[in-house]
Amino acid sequence: MAAEVVVSVFSKVNDDILQNILGRLPAVAFACSACVSKTWNRNCSSILCHPMFVSAMSVNPDACEAVDEVFEEVFSRPIRPDFAIVYIGMEYSLPVTSLFVFEKLHRTVPVIINQAVGLIGVEAGADENEITEIKWEPEKERNLWTEFMLMGGNTINGGLILSVGYVPDLKVDVIPLLRSRTQPYWPLMEYFMLEIRSYTASVSGSSNPACITMFGDHRVDIRPIVERLDHVMHEETAIVGDAKGSFLFRRRNQTQHYDMFFFDAAALVFARDQNKSDELGETRFHVAVADGMIPFGPELRSVTVYEDPFARSWISGVVEGVEEGYPMLDCFSLLQQLIDQLELGNPNFYIEVRKERQHSTQFRTTLACHEVLGGNYYSIIVKGNGIQAGDRFIFLHSDPGSALTRVDDARHSLEALDDSQEVFGGLIFSSHHRGKSFLGASCVDTSPFTGKLSGVPIAGISCAREIGRGALLGGQGLGYCFNAHSCVYLAMSYVPPMSQSY
């Protein structure tokens, strides 16, 4: 009866006025309005005719209250969530916070909750241009249990970001990288790859997704998995994420039971919907990387590589271009010369490895950064595996000046993108080595979204190992699978139906 009265009252209202009214409703009321009549449903669909990305942050020390605050802000406007990403601070309980989040989101919404050492976003209720960057230092001497009790059971320095996306031309789901509890030596990498490609093919007709957002477990080296993705996926597939975090997830309409598995990683997969309406435009994903390192020293070629049980590689090498039979390098002396050359005491530095691997009938090249841990006369010791004899590499060291220049380059690339299509959201994955201590000021990494793109909803984290791969903006060329001292930007844009070009 109530619905009939509502329809009668609004029967003479034209579509423009009705859409203006419906567009002011919160998400739940908006969803109910779409069920009132065919006219209302048509007008609701007209309001949500293009993609949306909404994000809100809370720094409330109480996790339950923080979840309530961000959900109230995000769902204060019309939106039909196709996916959700939640970032939480290190001092929130991941399992407890996940229960709060899962309870509020419908089971048809795939969601990943990731714990990070820093958050980047706009607080609920604040001006959309007031981006806040929070970074927590590692706890060493503070007694967290004492402070927990003094605050009546609430966590300290808590924080949470909820990001929800509506992408009507895409299908989205979470696909986990499993590791058997009974045979925990190797992850089920081939099954993971097969499931991503099978899911994508089932909804899009192609085995290459538009975007993959990866979250890895900090206890596991997922470098070989990401590099394998880089080899088999199309160059246009954007791959970004945090390789060293802690996460939980829920799949869309999840019915699977994973009691017999560990989770090494989870991938939020965006695939194009082959059954989308012709009236819909297209969501596109764009990657920009602002690295913070510069090369120095000679270019080398690995001759032998030994991988130890602690996920380290011991590399012996020669200078690239020398004839065969030339004596191996004295690696210890080389490292000492490089450190002296930097005049920075005992800096952290890396090697950039150019990995050329054959996939099917063609060769693909991947760039990866490995942190240098030390060395001896015979070998350079680096963190991570996946290096082979014959791979070429150079040394890199962090440089704030170069980092600032590259952030400015990323800003120009993203702003140029907005001239041809509408940027409606962005994700930021910034190295925990960056921030005020490295760049000289706060919120430098958010500057690409504070100029011409100010007001575009964003969500970001500080992470231990950022992932950034794809056809990079601004002619940056080949993208790293694994970065260091860098900031990775993922911009989401919308191209209207009449503007699509291929």
C-alpha positions, 0 to 999 in steps of 0.5 A: 500500500505504501509503495502504491501511494509513493508511486501515485505521488510521484507519477507526474514527476519527470525523470530529471526531478526524480533522479535528482531526488533518488540521487540524494538517497543513501545506498540502502534507501536507494536500493529499496527505491529501485524495487518500487516500480519499473520507472524508479528502477530505470531512473536508478539505473540511469543514476548508476550508468558509469563506474564509481569508487568511494572511500573513507578513513577513520582513525578511531581507536575502537575498531568497531566504531571505526567500521561504523563510521566508514560504512556510514560515510561510504554508503551515504550516497547511491552505490551498488558495490561490486567489490570492497577493499579494506585497509586496517592499521597494525594495531587492529585485530585482523580477525575481529575487524574482518567479522565486523566488515563481513557482517555489514557487506552482502555475501555477493560482494567480494572483499579483501581486508589487508593490514598495513603499516600506514594508511593514506586517505580522506577521513570520514566527514572531512573535505574531499581534498584533505588527504591524510597520511598516517604511518606507524613506526615499528613497536620496539619498547612500548608495552602494548598490553599495558596501554591496551588496558589503560584505554579500556580495551581499545587499540591505540593508533588505530586506523581503517579505510573502506573502499567500495567500487561499482564497475558495471562493465566488469566482473570481480572476484577474489581468487586465493593462492593456496598452500596445502596444510598436508604438503606445505612445501610449495604453493599451488601456483599452477592451480592459482594461474588456472583459476584466474584464467578460467574465471576470466575466460568464463565471464569475458571470453578472454583469459587476460583480466583487465586488472589484478590487485594482489595481496601477499602474506608477509611470511611468504615470498610471492615473487615467483608467482607475480613474475609468472603472472607477468610472463603469462598475462597480456602486457595491458593487464595491470598488476598492483598490490602489497606483497608483504602484508597480512590479509583475509578475504571473502569471495563472491557468494563463497561456498568453498571451504578452505580448512585444509589450506594456508593462504599465501596470497589473494588476488582481486581479479577484474575481468571484462563482462562479455554480456555488458550492455552496449549503453555502458562505457568502459572501465580502464586501469592505468599504472604509474610508478614513482621510483626512488632509486638511481643506478650506479656501478658496473653492469654485471651478468650472473654466472652461478646462482644458489638459492638457500633455504632462507629465500636468499640468492647467492650470485657470482658474476662477471662484468657484462661484455667480458669474454668467456673464461674471464675470472669471477669478480671479487664480490666482497671488494666490489660491494665495499667499493660501491659503499665507499662510492656512495659516501653514505656510511652503510646504506641499503641498496639493491640490484635491478635484475633483468629476467628474460624468460621464454613463454610459449613462442616468445621471450618476455622481460621482467624487471625485479629489485632484490635487496642486497644483504651482503657478500663474500669473495665469491658471491653477492647475497640478495633477498629473494629467489627467481634469478638465473644464470645469465641474468643481467643486473645493475646496482641501485641506491635510494635517492630522494631527489630522484624520488621527487622528480618521479612523483612529479612525472607520475602527476603529469602522466595522470593529469594528462590521462584525465584530458581524454577520459574521466578518472574516478578513483585511485589506489596508492601503494607506497614503500614504507621507506618513503614518507617525511624522513625520506622525501622531506615532507608529508603527503608527497606521494599523494600530490598526483591526486591533489592538483588537477585530480583533486577530489578523486577518491583514493585509498592507499597504504604504506607497504613493505614490498609494493607491486607495480606492473603494466603498460606504464603511463608517461612512456616509462617503459617496462614496469617492475614486478617488485619495486623498492623505495617506490610509489605505485599508482593505479588510476581507474578511468571511465570512457563513455560508449561513443569515445571508446577506441582500441 
